[in-house]
Amino acid sequence: MLLIAGPCSAESPQQLMETARGLTGCGVSVFRAGLWKPRTHPGSFEGVGAEGLPWLVAVREETGLAVATEVAGAKHVEACLAAGLDALWIGARTTTSPFLVQEIAEALSGTDIPVYIKNPVQPDPELWAGAVERLQRAGVRRIGLVLRGFTTPESGPYRNAPLWPLAVGMRTRFPGLPLLVDPSHIAGQRGLVEEISQKALDLGLDGLMVEVHAHPDSALSDAAQQLSPEGFRSLLGALQERAADTDAPDYREGIEALRARIDAVDEQLLALLAARMDISREIGGYKKDHGITILQPGRWELLLERVLAEGRRRGLPEDFVRKLFETIHEESVRRQGK
């Protein structure tokens, strides 16, 4: 498991060094600290900027930890490369802008530095994928993905909704790229960091990027979500890693039996969907013969209400049932229009 940890923001040489010393010897590979901090409103702490680059280099020299920071434009990249930093990451707000990502990609052309790309603020996998593709076209080969959660109308108990299926879809799309989770930004409060980190490990993701501050309650940014070095060590002690697979005979026999049952159900599902679409095509012809429009909003609303109620009765999540039948309805309308 790859571990990246450090404060949200670099505040002083003393703060960085104290935090880094607290992280040595516990498996952390990369020490992170933001130098340039994008903020919605001016006047808040926006980072120390390039002044903090020598502080990060000093951390590496004393602790041996690789050091990384966030970049949001070509000038940031150039300053970090000149200082000799070991890794960079692109933040969520920057990933949202193809112009900025392209600028960063061009500044990185010809380099071999690892670059981690956080998901965009909005749940748009194409923006995330586009950022990867821009860096790849520029010749950047050491790329990683970081899930830090998304801004949605309903994020539940978290600051940002994790939307795990979207992240898993990115891993399927880019199977060679490591996928890390930033539980600090998803959680928004340190008490939820452990459950999100454990979920990431349960899914078999590749590592964590955790915000850790020597004195988190006095941090100049995102104080509520940062752990102390002691809290970080406790987190690592509480997490349970799972193996990707095993050849144990009892497991292999049981999992293959369960997968066979899944395969059988999948075949039934596909047969039922094909039958449903055949009926939709018949309905389309029937409507056409009688001069009736394809779209029937009232019928769709009644159908959706019925399937959501049935889904609840069977213990299925409403959002899952809704998405499933919206997809089925879209294909049904398309078939009726043929």
C-alpha positions in Angstrom: 0.0 0.0 0.0 1.4 3.4 -1.0 1.1 6.0 1.7 1.4 9.7 1.1 0.9 11.9 4.1 1.6 15.4 5.4 -0.2 18.7 6.1 -2.8 20.3 4.0 -0.6 23.4 3.8 3.0 24.2 4.4 3.0 26.9 7.1 6.6 27.1 8.3 9.8 25.2 8.2 9.3 24.1 11.8 5.7 22.8 11.2 6.8 20.8 8.2 9.8 19.3 9.9 8.0 18.4 13.1 5.2 16.7 11.1 7.7 14.8 8.9 9.6 13.6 11.9 6.4 12.2 13.3 5.8 10.3 10.1 9.1 8.6 9.8 9.3 4.8 10.3 5.6 4.1 9.8 5.5 3.2 6.1 5.0 6.7 4.5 6.8 6.9 1.1 5.9 10.5 0.2 5.6 13.6 2.4 2.9 16.0 1.0 2.3 19.6 1.7 0.4 22.3 -0.3 2.4 25.4 -1.2 -0.2 27.1 -3.4 -3.7 26.8 -2.0 -6.7 27.7 -4.3 -9.4 29.4 -2.2 -12.9 30.5 -3.2 -12.6 33.9 -1.6 -9.6 36.2 -1.5 -8.0 37.1 1.8 -7.9 33.6 3.3 -4.6 31.7 3.6 -3.6 30.9 0.1 -0.3 29.1 0.9 3.3 30.3 1.2 4.1 29.7 -2.4 7.5 29.1 -3.8 9.0 30.2 -0.4 8.2 26.7 0.9 10.1 24.8 -1.7 13.4 24.8 0.3 11.4 23.7 3.3 10.3 20.6 1.5 13.8 19.9 0.3 15.1 20.1 3.8 12.5 17.6 4.9 13.8 15.1 2.4 17.4 15.7 3.3 16.7 15.0 7.0 14.1 12.3 6.9 14.7 10.6 3.5 11.1 10.9 2.6 10.2 11.9 -1.0 8.4 15.2 -1.1 5.5 16.4 -3.2 3.2 19.4 -3.6 0.2 20.5 -5.7 0.6 22.4 -8.9 -2.0 24.4 -10.7 -0.1 25.9 -13.7 3.1 25.9 -15.7 4.9 28.3 -13.3 4.3 26.0 -10.4 5.6 23.0 -12.3 8.7 24.9 -13.4 9.4 26.0 -9.8 9.0 22.5 -8.4 11.2 20.9 -11.1 13.9 23.5 -10.5 13.8 22.8 -6.7 14.0 19.0 -7.4 10.8 17.8 -5.8 10.1 14.1 -6.1 6.4 14.1 -7.1 3.5 16.5 -7.9 -0.3 16.3 -7.8 -3.0 18.2 -9.7 -5.9 19.3 -7.5 -9.6 18.8 -8.0 -10.2 22.4 -9.1 -7.4 22.3 -11.6 -8.5 18.9 -13.1 -11.8 20.7 -13.9 -10.0 23.0 -16.3 -8.7 21.3 -19.5 -6.8 24.6 -20.3 -4.8 24.4 -17.0 -4.2 20.6 -17.3 -2.9 21.1 -20.9 -0.6 23.9 -19.6 0.7 21.6 -16.9 1.1 18.7 -19.3 3.2 20.8 -21.7 5.4 22.0 -18.7 6.0 18.4 -17.8 6.9 17.2 -21.3 10.2 15.4 -21.2 10.3 14.8 -17.5 10.0 11.6 -15.5 8.4 12.9 -12.3 5.4 11.1 -10.9 2.1 13.0 -11.2 -1.1 12.2 -9.3 -4.4 13.5 -10.6 -7.2 14.1 -8.2 -10.8 13.8 -9.5 -12.5 16.9 -10.6 -14.9 18.7 -8.2 -18.0 17.6 -10.2 -18.7 13.9 -10.9 -17.5 14.0 -14.5 -15.4 11.0 -15.3 -14.6 12.4 -18.8 -12.8 15.4 -17.2 -10.7 13.0 -15.1 -9.9 10.8 -18.0 -9.1 13.8 -20.2 -6.6 15.0 -17.7 -4.9 11.5 -17.8 -4.9 11.6 -21.6 -3.4 15.1 -21.8 -0.5 14.0 -19.6 0.0 10.8 -21.5 0.1 12.7 -24.8 2.8 14.9 -23.3 4.9 11.9 -22.6 4.3 11.7 -18.9 4.3 8.0 -18.0 4.3 7.9 -14.2 0.7 8.9 -13.5 -1.6 8.0 -10.6 -5.2 8.8 -9.7 -6.5 10.1 -6.4 -10.1 9.9 -5.4 -10.9 12.9 -3.1 -14.6 12.9 -3.5 -17.1 15.0 -5.4 -19.4 17.9 -4.8 -22.9 16.7 -5.1 -26.3 17.8 -3.7 -26.3 14.9 -1.3 -22.9 13.9 0.2 -24.3 12.2 3.3 -22.1 12.5 6.3 -19.1 13.4 4.3 -17.7 16.7 3.0 -17.4 15.2 -0.5 -19.3 12.2 -1.8 -16.9 9.3 -2.6 -18.9 7.9 -5.5 -16.9 4.6 -5.3 -18.4 3.2 -8.6 -17.1 6.1 -10.6 -13.6 5.6 -9.2 -13.7 1.9 -9.9 -14.8 2.7 -13.4 -11.6 4.9 -13.8 -9.5 2.0 -12.6 -11.1 -0.3 -15.2 -10.5 2.4 -17.9 -6.9 2.9 -16.9 -5.9 -0.5 -15.4 -2.1 0.3 -15.3 -2.5 3.4 -13.1 -2.5 3.2 -9.3 -5.6 4.5 -7.7 -5.3 6.2 -4.3 -7.9 7.6 -2.0 -7.7 10.9 -0.1 -9.9 10.1 2.9 -9.3 13.5 4.5 -11.1 15.5 1.8 -13.9 12.9 1.5 -14.4 12.9 5.2 -14.1 16.6 6.1 -13.6 15.6 9.7 -11.0 13.4 11.2 -13.4 11.0 12.9 -14.5 9.6 9.6 -11.1 9.1 8.0 -10.7 5.5 9.3 -14.0 4.2 7.8 -13.2 5.7 4.4 -9.7 4.4 4.4 -10.9 0.9 5.3 -13.5 1.0 2.5 -10.6 1.9 0.1 -8.6 -1.1 1.2 -11.7 -3.4 1.1 -12.1 -2.4 -2.6 -8.5 -3.3 -3.2 -7.3 0.2 -4.1 -3.6 1.0 -4.1 -3.0 3.5 -1.3 -3.9 6.5 0.7 -3.1 10.2 0.7 -3.9 11.4 4.2 -3.6 14.9 5.7 -1.4 14.9 8.8 -0.4 18.0 10.8 1.8 18.2 13.9 -0.8 20.3 15.6 -4.0 19.9 13.5 -6.3 22.0 15.6 -4.2 25.1 14.9 -3.8 24.4 11.1 -4.3 27.3 8.8 -6.4 25.3 6.4 -8.7 22.2 6.8 -8.0 21.8 10.5 -11.0 19.6 11.1 -10.0 16.8 8.8 -6.3 16.6 9.6 -4.8 13.9 11.8 -1.9 14.3 14.2 1.1 12.0 13.6 -0.1 9.9 16.6 -3.6 9.7 15.1 -2.2 8.6 11.8 -0.2 5.8 13.4 -3.4 4.7 15.2 -5.2 4.8 11.9 -2.6 2.5 10.3 -2.8 0.1 13.3 -6.6 -0.1 13.0 -6.8 -0.7 9.2 -7.1 -4.3 7.9 -5.6 -5.0 4.5 -7.1 -7.8 2.4 -5.4 -10.0 -0.1 -6.2 -9.6 -3.7 -6.7 -13.3 -4.1 -5.7 -16.7 -2.7 -5.3 -20.3 -4.0 -6.7 -21.8 -0.7 -8.8 -24.8 -1.8 -11.8 -23.9 0.4 -11.9 -20.4 -0.9 -11.5 -21.4 -4.5 -14.3 -24.0 -4.3 -16.7 -21.6 -2.5 -16.0 -18.6 -4.7 -16.3 -20.5 -7.9 -19.7 -21.9 -6.8 -20.9 -18.4 -6.0 -19.7 -17.1 -9.3 -21.5 -19.8 -11.2 -24.7 -18.8 -9.5 -24.0 -15.2 -10.6 -23.3 -16.2 -14.2 -26.7 -18.1 -14.2 -28.6 -15.1 -12.9 -26.8 -12.8 -15.4 -28.0 -15.0 -18.3 -31.5 -14.8 -17.0 -31.3 -11.0 -16.7 -30.0 -10.7 -20.3 -32.8 -13.0 -21.6 -35.4 -10.9 -19.7 -34.0 -7.6 -21.0 -34.0 -8.9 -24.5 -37.6 -9.9 -24.1 -38.5 -6.6 -22.7 -36.9 -4.7 -25.6 -38.8 -7.0 -28.1 -42.0 -5.9 -26.4 -40.9 -2.2 -26.5 -40.4 -2.5 -30.3 -43.9 -3.9 -30.6 -45.3 -1.1 -28.5 -43.5 1.4 -30.7 -45.2 -0.1 -33.8 -48.6 -0.1 -32.1 -48.3 3.5 -31.1 -47.3 4.5 -34.6 -50.2 2.7 -36.1 -52.6 4.6 -33.8 -50.9 8.0 -34.1 -49.7 8.0 -30.5 -46.5 9.7 -29.4 -43.6 7.6 -28.2 -43.0 9.5 -25.0 -45.6 8.9 -22.3 -44.5 10.8 -19.2 -47.4 9.7 -17.1 -46.8 6.1 -17.8 -43.1 6.4 -17.0 -43.8 8.1 -13.7 -46.2 5.3 -12.7 -43.7 2.6 -13.8 -40.9 4.3 -11.9 -43.0 4.6 -8.7 -44.0 1.0 -9.0 -40.4 -0.4 -9.4 -39.0 1.9 -6.7 -41.6 0.5 -4.3 -40.8 -3.0 -5.3 -37.1 -2.3 -5.0 -37.6 -1.1 -1.4 -39.6 -4.1 -0.6 -36.7 -6.3 -1.8 -34.1 -4.3 0.0 -32.6 -2.6 -3.0 -31.2 0.9 -2.8 -33.5 3.5 -4.4 -30.7 5.2 -6.4 -29.6 1.9 -7.8 -33.1 1.0 -9.0 -33.7 4.4 -10.4 -30.5 4.5 -12.4 -31.1 0.9 -13.7 -34.7 1.7 -14.9 -33.7 5.0 -16.3 -31.2 3.2 -18.5 -33.8 0.6 -19.5 -36.3 3.3 -20.2 -33.9 5.2 -22.5 -33.2 2.1 -24.5 -36.9 1.3 -24.6 -37.7 4.7 -26.1 -34.9 4.3 -28.6 -36.4 0.9 -29.7 -39.8 2.3 -30.0 -38.5 5.0 -32.3 -37.1 2.6 -34.8 
